[in-house]
């Protein structure tokens, strides 16, 4: 697939792209400070119960059954859109076995003895441990990527890649905060997947810039700007083909997949779009900006 876009100067308008990203990041920070994140049962104490009913039921019917027990109303109650026999309940309290068994008995009396349950209880200690390990996992991935980029390229490329990674991860976090979508372990898996995709796309562009710089003559800064712009466009078709292929797959998984993978697919979709944007419009211009500061600014001062 070929794209015959007019090769506008991406690097020339880098301040616009920086401003767009900065504005979105500020909005995300405001949303986080006001709404926070909607943590799922994986990251906070509570109980999750997934139910497969023998016959269909409405939300009100399920709530009526819960009222017959000592359990408080759930913080979340979802019925599968394509199958009203699939029910997901989330409770903010850690339910003891006695309450769970009483609830299961009442549900089977109302909706059939073949009604099955999958109960997941997370106590506060485990919730804190999972949250901490998730943060550590993301940080280790970022550190490893920075080390790899420094070894294979140079520190300025590493800085650009790191900023792009944090940009993409925060975009997904801000999106989930604004719309108060549930943050759970699959969300962490989605963030790690996004980091891997984003760095792959960024490295392809960096590699082309490095090769063009290596085989070119010593250049003035305007010539270097043109070289970076040319390098980006040389891999543009590859970048677009890659992101569109994965985006189509993510959309298909979101639309046709089960409810259990819906939020994972949505996080992947947002991250893919952000990753493609940051690889093209953020990472390379940041390298160019650092190159100007370290290699060209002193010369310009001398000439002045």
Secondary structure, DSSP 8 states (H G I E B T S, - for coil): ---------TGGGHHHHHHHHHHHHHHHHHHHHHH--EE-TTTSSEEEEEEE-SS---HHHHHHHHHTSS----SEEEE-SS-TTEEEEEESS---HHHHHHHHHHHHHHH-TT-EEEEEEE-HHHHHHHHHHHHHHHHHHHHHHHHHHHHHS-HHHHHHHHHHHHHHHHHHHHHHHHTT-EE-HHHHHHHHHHHHHHHHHHHHHHHHHHHHHHTS----HHHHHHHHHHHHHHTHHHHHHHHHHHHHHHHHHHHHS-GGGHHHHHHHHHHHHHHHHHIIIIIHHHHHHHHIIIIIHHHHHHH-
